[in-house]
Amino acid sequence: MLDQSGAGEVGDPVFTTWNVEDRDGLYCGIWRSTPGRWRISYDEWEYCRILSGRSVIHGSDGSRLAVGPGDSFVLRPGFTGEWEVVETTVKEYVVRV
């Protein structure tokens, strides 16, 4: 488990990560963040499933994806934008580097 304070652009989000798997470029686990908004840039593939809370992923291209409990999505290499946690969010994730 890793706790760290976020250097968010808006608010002061706190991130907590529970890694279940960390091997050969594959990372799986559960992540939680308190409200805030920060820049994101992906070099890897990430599959996410929201367990609780509400977030909005804002793409640099103007796209907007609002997600909540039960929603699943993939962030692909090259994606840039901002992640906004509106309500403390918990997600399952699988990352492939």
C-alpha positions in Angstrom: 0.0 0.0 0.0 1.3 3.4 -1.0 0.0 6.7 0.4 1.1 10.0 -1.1 -0.3 13.5 -1.3 -1.0 14.6 -4.8 0.4 17.7 -6.4 -3.0 18.5 -7.8 -3.7 21.6 -9.8 -7.0 22.0 -8.0 -7.6 20.9 -4.5 -5.2 18.7 -2.6 -6.0 15.1 -3.6 -4.6 12.2 -1.6 -3.9 9.0 -3.5 -3.8 5.5 -2.0 -2.8 2.4 -4.0 -3.0 -1.3 -3.0 -1.0 -3.3 -5.5 -2.1 -6.9 -6.0 0.3 -7.7 -8.8 3.6 -6.1 -9.8 5.5 -8.3 -12.2 7.0 -8.1 -15.7 5.4 -4.8 -16.6 1.9 -5.8 -15.3 0.4 -3.9 -12.4 -3.0 -4.6 -10.9 -4.8 -3.4 -7.8 -7.0 -0.9 -6.3 -6.6 2.9 -6.3 -8.4 5.6 -4.3 -8.3 9.4 -4.6 -9.9 12.1 -2.7 -11.3 15.1 -4.7 -9.1 17.2 -6.9 -7.9 17.7 -10.4 -4.5 17.1 -12.0 -2.8 16.5 -15.4 -2.3 13.0 -16.7 -0.2 11.6 -19.6 -0.2 7.9 -20.4 2.7 5.9 -21.9 1.0 2.6 -21.0 -2.3 0.8 -21.3 -4.7 1.0 -18.3 -8.0 -0.7 -17.9 -10.1 0.8 -15.1 -13.4 -0.2 -13.4 -14.9 2.3 -11.0 -16.0 0.7 -7.7 -17.3 3.9 -6.0 -17.3 7.7 -6.4 -17.4 10.0 -9.4 -14.7 11.2 -11.7 -14.4 13.0 -15.0 -11.5 12.4 -17.4 -10.9 15.4 -19.6 -8.9 14.7 -22.8 -6.6 17.4 -24.3 -8.6 17.0 -27.5 -11.7 18.3 -25.7 -13.3 14.9 -25.0 -14.9 14.4 -21.6 -15.7 11.0 -19.9 -17.8 11.1 -16.7 -17.5 7.8 -14.8 -19.1 6.3 -11.7 -19.7 2.9 -10.0 -19.7 0.0 -12.5 -18.2 2.0 -15.4 -15.2 0.4 -17.2 -12.8 2.1 -19.7 -9.3 2.0 -21.1 -6.8 4.8 -21.2 -4.3 4.2 -24.1 -0.7 5.2 -24.6 -0.5 8.8 -25.8 -3.6 9.9 -23.9 -3.1 13.3 -22.2 -5.5 15.5 -20.3 -6.7 15.9 -16.7 -8.3 13.6 -14.2 -10.9 15.2 -12.0 -12.2 13.4 -8.9 -15.5 15.0 -8.1 -16.4 12.5 -5.3 -13.7 10.3 -3.6 -13.2 7.6 -6.2 -12.1 3.9 -5.9 -11.1 2.0 -9.0 -9.7 -1.4 -9.9 -6.9 -1.1 -12.4 -4.8 -3.3 -14.7 -1.8 -1.5 -16.2 0.4 -3.0 -19.0 3.7 -1.2 -19.6 
